[in-house]
Amino acid sequence: MFPARTRSRSWCWGLFALGLSLAACCAVSADAQIFDEKFELWPTDLTIHGTVIACAEGEVPSKLAPIFQQASGGDDGVVVVLRFGDEHPDFQDFTSAAQQIKQYNFAVGKQPTSEQLAALLEDLSAATGVLIVAAGDVHAGDDGDGRSYVEAVRRVVEDGGVVCAIGGGALQLADQQWMGDAEQPSSRGGWQLLPDSVLFDASRFVDDPVDSMLEVLEASPTSVGMAIPRDTAIVLEGRKIRVYGEGKASFVLAANERQPARVQHVGAIRRGRFDPYRHVIDLTAWRRDALERRLPPFPPAQPPTPRVDKGSLIIVGGGGMPKGLMERMVELAGGEQAKMVFVPCSEQQQVSSDEWIVRKWKAMGVASAVVLHTKDRHRANGDDAFLEPLKQATGIWFGGGRQWNLADSYYGTESHRLMKKVLRRGGVVGGSSAGASIQAGYLARANPVANFDIMAPGYERGLGFIRGVAIDQHFSQRGRQKDMTQLVERYPQLLGIGIDETTALVVQQSVAEVVGKGQVYFYDRQRPVVEGEPDYVAVPAGERFDLAKRKTL
């Protein structure tokens, strides 16, 4: 799950940003596969294994109890209840299904006795759910003894259980909790179950809490601000936050010199159609956006010229492989001497080692063919056994799916560096659908909430095998022309590329050959757009396009 972390990284980010700014001022290396992506800038704790519920004071939303019961194991659940103060919300509905219930009562501001602590730690070690109920502010876990049971509470979520705080204790679940009032906003450390976040009680503000949230975030600009009003709760499962109850929770990121503050108000699903953009927050994406806002602008105003100095790229628009293209890829990778690696694009922790593409490669007689998959950035960065196939690879294929998965797992890691070295050695990198988009410097259509928008704050960095471009797929078949128009109008320095299904680009040096059944569309805002005419150049199969000169050949 999201592990405990240090309280502030702002000074570190200032140094990183300075270093990257200086790097941007230097000349771009003649090697198109320069590796300047940074592992340490991005979260490694991408999801939690359990559930965290933060419920503000007031009426408890009726849907929370069933969520808690299911997440804590239902009839097999072992629930520990921590009550702070004499008055507290009713919680019987939360614990009615549990097999065992252990309850502890604490005076507000008091830590447990040594006897209580020993019993509490033993009960927490077996717990599948923890319910924290309190009226008013709770500041538990501030000293050594308190921290020990806070760590035990965190382990419940690490083991796949649930922690729910109702009332004043809810604010403690965040990385930091808001203190004070609208006139004197401040924050203090929390239990770090909602990582890189500051949690606010919105009921204490007469007006919109955003201005006060932004004041606190000035001192913690890489955090996500969250404000929960009365009669409302937020539920984090995995990496997605949903809202329950009567009010709307507010999510806020600090502004920077280029962008205004990011603000979104999210409510519960009512009557009508579920809209992921209105009803879901991907916490990891917001955390990445907060970090991105502290870095130099991306994409840069003057990106490198698109080219592949050594090796080849095969970029397929999804919907099937053009005839003979996989055979061509294997030949480019060395034929019978080819050492092929398949990198799935999956949200699952585990995938099959018996993928169809690996069977196909083996049937073609290659020297080796393996599946390489992880959701663990540390493993992708430093596990020698995991990295070994990439050190030997002559060909890599990225599968289809949702391209943010590939960015999560590999961007800035040692795996990423080794992937670029495959091209430096004259090898080949290919992929279809998501595996096409990930090859670009700019990552198109990577919103983890849904894939209807082409630009996704926090997920705009691809693996950059070819820079200065953005690549979209399933292009004509899903009517994505207007989306690419939107992207290049926002980032006119990029060359936009849209690839039809069962169609591919084969890129060597700066020349891109179109193969397959459809067309490839090039959007170049260095040329004027003529009203009434397409704002792209459509290139059919059999023709070539020079990516550096931005013209057909």
C-alpha positions in Angstrom: 0.0 0.0 0.0 1.0 3.6 0.2 3.8 3.5 2.8 4.6 6.1 5.5 6.6 9.0 4.1 8.4 12.1 5.3 6.3 15.1 5.9 7.7 17.5 3.3 9.6 17.2 0.1 9.3 20.8 -1.2 13.0 21.6 -0.8 13.9 18.4 -2.7 11.6 19.3 -5.5 13.2 22.8 -5.8 16.6 21.1 -6.3 15.1 18.6 -8.8 13.4 21.4 -10.8 16.6 23.5 -10.9 18.6 20.5 -12.2 16.0 19.7 -14.8 15.8 23.4 -15.9 19.6 23.5 -16.4 19.4 20.2 -18.3 16.8 21.7 -20.6 19.1 24.6 -21.4 21.8 22.2 -22.7 21.9 21.0 -26.2 20.0 17.8 -26.9 22.2 14.8 -27.4 22.7 13.5 -30.9 21.5 10.1 -29.5 17.7 10.1 -29.8 17.6 7.5 -27.0 19.1 9.7 -24.3 17.8 8.7 -20.9 17.0 11.7 -18.8 13.8 10.5 -17.1 14.0 10.4 -13.3 12.8 7.5 -11.2 12.9 9.4 -7.9 10.4 12.1 -9.1 7.4 9.9 -9.3 5.3 7.9 -6.8 6.2 4.2 -6.2 3.2 3.6 -4.0 0.6 3.6 -6.7 -2.3 1.9 -5.0 -3.5 0.5 -1.7 -4.4 -3.1 -1.1 -7.4 -2.3 1.0 -10.0 0.4 1.7 -9.9 3.7 3.5 -13.1 5.6 4.5 -13.1 9.1 5.9 -16.6 10.3 7.0 -17.2 13.9 8.2 -19.3 14.8 11.2 -23.1 14.7 10.8 -25.3 12.0 9.3 -23.4 8.9 8.3 -24.2 8.0 4.6 -26.2 4.7 4.6 -24.0 3.1 2.0 -20.9 3.1 4.1 -21.9 0.3 6.5 -22.2 -2.3 3.7 -18.9 -1.1 2.2 -17.2 -1.5 5.5 -18.8 -4.9 6.2 -17.7 -6.3 2.8 -14.2 -4.9 2.9 -13.7 -6.2 6.5 -14.6 -9.8 5.5 -18.3 -10.0 6.3 -19.2 -12.9 8.5 -15.5 -13.7 8.9 -14.5 -10.2 9.8 -12.5 -9.2 12.9 -13.2 -5.6 13.7 -11.4 -3.3 16.2 -13.4 -0.3 17.3 -11.5 2.8 18.6 -13.8 5.3 20.4 -12.6 8.7 21.4 -14.6 10.8 23.8 -17.9 10.2 25.5 -20.2 11.2 22.6 -19.9 9.3 19.4 -21.9 8.5 16.3 -23.8 5.2 16.2 -21.7 2.4 14.6 -23.7 -0.8 15.1 -24.5 -1.2 11.4 -20.8 -1.3 10.7 -20.0 -4.2 13.0 -23.3 -6.2 13.0 -21.9 -8.8 10.5 -18.4 -9.2 12.1 -17.4 -12.5 13.6 -15.4 -10.7 16.4 -15.6 -7.2 17.7 -12.9 -5.7 20.0 -13.7 -2.2 21.4 -11.4 0.4 23.0 -12.5 3.6 24.6 -10.1 6.5 24.9 -10.4 10.0 26.4 -9.7 12.7 23.7 -6.0 13.7 23.9 -5.0 10.7 26.0 -2.8 7.8 24.9 -3.6 4.2 25.8 -2.0 2.7 28.9 0.7 0.2 28.5 -1.8 -2.6 29.2 -4.3 -1.2 26.7 -1.6 -0.8 24.1 -0.4 -4.4 24.4 -3.9 -5.7 24.0 -4.7 -3.3 21.2 -1.6 -4.2 19.2 -2.5 -7.9 19.5 -6.0 -7.3 18.4 -4.9 -5.1 15.5 -2.6 -7.8 14.3 -5.6 -10.1 13.6 -8.0 -7.3 12.5 -9.6 -7.1 9.1 -11.3 -3.8 9.8 -10.7 -0.8 12.1 -13.5 1.6 12.9 -12.6 4.9 14.5 -15.5 6.9 15.9 -15.2 10.3 17.6 -16.9 13.6 18.2 -14.6 16.6 17.8 -10.9 16.7 17.0 -8.7 13.7 17.7 -5.0 13.9 17.9 -4.0 10.3 18.5 -0.8 8.7 17.6 1.5 11.7 18.2 4.0 10.1 20.6 6.0 6.9 20.5 3.4 4.6 21.9 0.7 6.2 19.8 2.7 5.8 16.6 3.1 2.1 17.3 -0.7 1.5 17.1 -1.0 3.9 14.2 1.5 1.7 12.3 -0.6 -1.4 13.2 -3.7 0.3 11.9 -1.9 1.0 8.6 -0.9 -2.6 8.3 -4.6 -3.6 8.4 -4.9 -1.8 5.0 -1.7 -3.2 3.7 -3.1 -6.7 4.4 -6.2 -5.9 2.4 -8.5 -4.8 5.2 -10.4 -1.5 5.8 -10.0 1.5 8.1 -13.0 3.8 8.5 -13.0 7.0 10.6 -16.2 8.7 11.5 -16.4 12.2 12.8 -13.4 14.2 14.1 -11.0 11.2 13.6 -11.5 11.3 9.8 -9.1 14.2 9.4 -6.3 12.0 10.8 -6.3 9.5 8.0 -4.5 11.8 5.6 -0.8 12.5 5.2 -1.6 15.8 6.9 -4.7 17.1 8.7 -6.0 20.6 8.5 -6.0 22.6 11.8 -7.2 26.0 12.9 -9.9 27.9 11.1 -10.5 29.9 7.9 -8.6 32.9 9.3 -5.6 30.9 10.4 -5.3 27.7 8.4 -2.5 25.3 9.2 -1.8 21.6 9.1 -0.2 18.8 11.2 0.9 15.3 10.5 -1.7 12.5 10.1 -1.8 8.7 9.9 -0.8 8.7 6.2 -3.5 6.4 5.0 -4.4 8.9 2.3 -0.9 9.6 0.9 0.4 13.0 -0.2 -2.8 14.6 1.0 -4.1 17.3 3.4 -7.7 16.6 4.7 -10.0 19.5 5.6 -13.3 19.7 7.5 -15.4 21.7 5.0 -18.1 22.3 7.6 -15.8 24.8 9.5 -15.9 27.2 6.5 -18.7 29.6 6.0 -17.9 29.9 2.3 -16.1 27.8 -0.2 -13.1 26.2 1.5 -10.8 26.4 -1.6 -9.0 29.7 -0.7 -8.0 28.4 2.8 -7.0 25.0 1.3 -4.7 26.8 -1.1 -3.1 28.7 1.7 -2.2 25.4 3.4 -1.0 23.9 0.2 1.5 26.8 -0.3 3.6 25.0 2.3 2.9 21.6 0.9 2.6 22.1 -2.9 3.0 18.5 -3.8 0.0 17.4 -1.8 -3.6 17.0 -2.8 -6.1 19.0 -0.8 -9.4 17.3 0.1 -12.3 18.9 1.9 -15.2 16.8 3.2 -18.5 18.6 4.2 -21.0 17.4 6.8 -23.0 14.3 6.1 -20.5 13.2 3.5 -17.7 10.6 3.1 -14.9 9.7 0.8 -13.9 6.1 0.1 -10.5 5.2 -1.3 -10.3 1.7 -2.8 -7.1 0.8 -4.6 -6.4 4.2 -6.1 -9.9 5.5 -6.9 -11.9 7.8 -4.6 -15.7 7.9 -4.6 -17.9 10.2 -2.6 -21.0 9.2 -0.6 -23.6 11.2 1.2 -25.3 14.6 0.8 -22.5 17.0 0.0 -19.7 17.4 -2.5 -16.1 16.8 -1.6 -13.5 19.3 -2.9 -10.2 18.3 -4.4 -7.5 21.0 -4.9 -4.0 21.3 -6.3 -1.8 24.4 -5.8 -1.3 26.7 -8.7 2.1 27.4 -10.3 3.5 30.0 -12.6 2.0 28.4 -15.6 -1.3 26.9 -14.4 -4.1 28.0 -12.1 -5.2 26.0 -9.1 -6.9 22.7 -10.1 -10.3 22.4 -8.3 -12.9 19.7 -8.7 -16.0 19.2 -6.6 -17.2 15.6 -6.6 -20.6 14.3 -5.3 -22.3 10.9 -4.9 -23.9 9.1 -7.8 -27.5 10.2 -8.0 -30.2 9.2 -10.4 -29.0 9.1 -13.9 -25.9 7.8 -15.7 -22.6 7.2 -14.0 -20.0 9.6 -15.3 -16.4 8.7 -14.3 -15.2 12.2 -14.8 -17.8 13.6 -12.3 -17.9 10.8 -9.8 -14.3 9.4 -9.5 -11.0 10.8 -8.5 -7.9 8.8 -9.3 -5.7 9.8 -6.4 -2.4 8.6 -8.1 -3.1 10.8 -11.1 -3.8 13.8 -8.9 -0.6 13.2 -6.9 1.4 12.9 -10.2 -0.2 16.2 -11.4 0.8 17.9 -8.1 4.4 16.7 -8.7 4.4 17.7 -12.4 3.4 21.2 -11.4 6.7 21.6 -9.6 8.8 20.6 -12.6 9.8 22.6 -15.8 7.1 22.7 -18.4 6.3 19.5 -20.2 6.3 19.0 -23.1 9.1 21.5 -23.6 8.5 24.5 -25.9 11.2 23.1 -28.2 11.1 19.3 -28.1 13.8 17.2 -29.9 13.3 16.5 -33.6 11.4 13.3 -34.0 13.8 10.6 -35.2 15.2 7.1 -34.3 19.0 7.2 -34.9 19.5 3.5 -34.5 17.1 0.6 -34.6 13.4 0.6 -35.6 10.0 1.4 -34.2 6.9 -0.4 -35.2 3.8 1.5 -34.1 0.4 -0.2 -34.7 -3.0 1.5 -34.4 -4.7 -1.5 -32.7 -7.4 -3.7 -34.2 -5.1 -6.4 -35.5 -1.6 -6.7 -37.0 -1.0 -5.8 -40.7 -0.2 -8.9 -42.6 3.5 -9.9 -42.4 4.4 -7.2 -40.0 5.3 -9.5 -37.1 7.6 -11.5 -39.4 9.2 -8.2 -40.4 9.7 -7.2 -36.8 11.4 -10.5 -36.0 13.8 -10.1 -38.9 14.7 -6.6 -37.7 15.3 -8.1 -34.3 17.8 -10.7 -35.7 15.7 -13.5 -37.1 16.7 -16.8 -35.5 19.1 -14.9 -33.2 16.3 -12.6 -32.0 15.7 -12.3 -28.3 12.2 -11.1 -27.8 10.5 -9.6 -24.8 6.7 -9.1 -24.5 5.6 -6.3 -22.0 1.9 -6.5 -21.3 -0.2 -3.4 -20.5 -2.2 -4.8 -17.6 -3.8 -3.5 -14.4 -3.3 -6.9 -12.8 -0.5 -7.8 -10.5 0.1 -11.1 -12.3 -0.3 -12.1 -16.0 0.1 -15.4 -17.8 3.6 -16.4 -19.0 1.9 -18.2 -21.9 0.9 -15.3 -24.0 -0.1 -15.8 -27.7 2.6 -13.5 -29.0 5.3 -15.5 -27.1 4.0 -18.7 -28.6 4.1 -17.2 -32.0 7.7 -16.0 -31.6 8.8 -19.4 -30.4 7.0 -21.0 -33.4 9.0 -18.6 -35.7 12.2 -20.0 -34.2 13.6 -17.1 -32.3 16.5 -17.6 -29.8 14.3 -16.6 -26.8 10.9 -15.2 -26.0 9.7 -14.1 -22.6 7.0 -12.2 -20.9 8.1 -9.3 -18.6 5.5 -7.7 -16.3 5.5 -5.9 -13.0 3.4 -3.3 -11.1 6.3 -2.7 -8.7 8.4 0.3 -9.8 11.2 -0.8 -7.4 11.3 -4.2 -9.1 11.4 -2.5 -12.5 14.3 -0.3 -11.2 16.5 -2.7 -9.3 15.6 -6.4 -9.5 18.5 -8.0 -11.4 16.6 -11.1 -12.4 13.7 -9.0 -13.7 16.1 -6.7 -15.7 18.2 -9.5 -17.2 16.0 -10.2 -20.3 16.1 -6.5 -21.2 19.9 -6.5 -21.1 19.9 -9.2 -23.8 16.8 -8.2 -25.8 16.9 -7.4 -29.5 13.2 -6.8 -29.7 10.4 -5.6 -27.4 6.7 -5.6 -27.9 4.2 -3.6 -25.8 0.7 -4.9 -25.5 -2.6 -3.1 -25.7 -4.7 -1.9 -22.7 -4.6 1.4 -20.8 -1.3 3.1 -21.5 -1.0 4.7 -18.0 -0.2 1.2 -16.7 3.1 1.2 -18.7 4.0 4.7 -17.5 3.3 3.7 -13.9 5.5 0.6 -14.0 8.4 1.7 -16.1 8.8 5.5 -16.6 12.2 6.6 -15.3 13.2 3.1 -14.1 16.3 1.1 -15.0 13.9 -1.0 -17.2 13.1 2.1 -19.1 16.8 2.8 -19.7 17.4 -0.7 -20.9 14.5 -0.5 -23.3 16.1 2.5 -24.9 19.4 0.6 -25.1 17.7 -2.0 -27.3 17.3 0.7 -29.9 20.8 1.9 -29.4 22.0 -1.6 -30.2 20.1 -1.5 -33.4 17.1 -3.5 -32.2 13.4 -3.0 -32.6 10.6 -1.7 -30.3 7.0 -2.2 -31.2 3.5 -2.1 -29.8 -0.1 -1.9 -30.6 -2.9 0.4 -29.3 -1.7 1.4 -25.8 1.6 -0.1 -26.9 1.7 2.5 -29.7 0.9 5.6 -27.7 3.5 4.8 -25.0 6.3 5.0 -27.5 5.9 8.7 -28.0 7.5 11.5 -25.9 4.0 12.9 -25.2 1.6 10.2 -23.9 -1.9 10.7 -25.4 -5.1 9.4 -23.8 -3.8 8.1 -20.5 -6.4 9.2 -18.0 -6.8 6.3 -15.5 -10.5 7.3 -14.9 -11.6 6.9 -18.5 -10.0 7.2 -21.9 -12.3 9.7 -23.6 -10.0 12.7 -23.2 -6.7 12.8 -25.1 -4.8 14.9 -22.5 -4.6 13.7 -18.9 -2.9 15.9 -16.2 -0.3 13.8 -14.4 0.0 11.3 -17.2 1.4 13.2 -20.2 4.9 11.6 -20.3 5.5 8.6 -22.5 8.5 6.4 -22.7 9.9 8.6 -25.4 11.4 6.2 -27.9 10.5 9.0 -30.4 10.2 12.5 -29.0 8.5 15.6 -30.2 5.3 13.6 -31.1 2.0 12.4 -29.6 0.5 9.2 -30.9 -3.2 8.2 -30.8 -4.7 4.9 -32.1 -8.0 3.4 -33.3 -8.1 6.7 -35.0 -10.7 6.9 -37.7 -12.7 4.0 -36.3 -13.3 5.8 -33.1 -13.6 9.3 -34.6 -10.6 10.8 -32.7 -9.7 13.5 -35.3 -11.1 16.4 -33.1 -9.2 15.1 -30.1 -5.9 15.4 -31.9 -6.8 18.8 -33.1 -7.4 19.8 -29.5 -4.0 18.4 -28.5 -1.9 20.1 -31.1 -3.7 23.4 -30.5 -2.7 23.1 -26.9 0.8 21.9 -27.8 1.6 23.2 -31.3 5.3 22.2 -30.8 4.3 18.6 -31.1 3.7 16.6 -34.3 0.4 14.8 -33.8 0.1 11.3 -35.2 -3.2 9.4 -35.5 -3.1 5.7 -36.7 -6.0 3.7 -38.0 -6.7 0.2 -36.9 -4.8 -2.6 -38.7 -2.3 0.1 -39.8 1.2 0.8 -38.7 4.2 3.1 -38.9 7.6 1.6 -39.3 10.1 4.2 -38.3 13.8 4.3 -39.1 15.8 7.4 -38.7 13.2 10.1 -39.4 11.3 8.3 -42.1 8.0 6.7 -41.2 6.6 4.1 -43.6 2.8 3.4 -43.5 1.8 -0.2 -43.8 -1.6 -2.0 -43.4 -5.2 -1.4 -44.4 -5.8 2.2 -43.3 -4.1 5.6 -43.1 -2.0 7.6 -40.7 -2.8 11.2 -40.0 -0.2 13.8 -39.3 -1.1 17.1 -37.5 1.5 19.8 -38.0 0.8 23.2 -36.5 4.0 24.6 -38.0 1.9 24.9 -41.2 -1.2 27.2 -41.4 -4.6 25.6 -41.1 -6.8 26.5 -44.0 -10.5 27.0 -43.1 -12.8 24.4 -44.7 -9.9 22.0 -45.3 -8.6 19.1 -43.1 -6.1 20.2 -40.5 -4.0 17.1 -41.1 -2.2 15.2 -43.8 -3.6 11.7 -44.4 -0.9 9.2 -45.6 -2.1 5.8 -47.0 -0.4 2.5 -46.9 2.7 2.2 -49.1 3.7 5.9 -48.7 6.3 7.5 -46.4 6.4 10.6 -44.2 9.5 12.4 -43.0 8.9 13.1 -39.3 11.8 15.6 -39.1 10.9 17.6 -42.2 7.1 17.1 -41.6 6.3 16.2 -45.2 5.4 13.2 -47.4 8.2 11.6 -49.4 
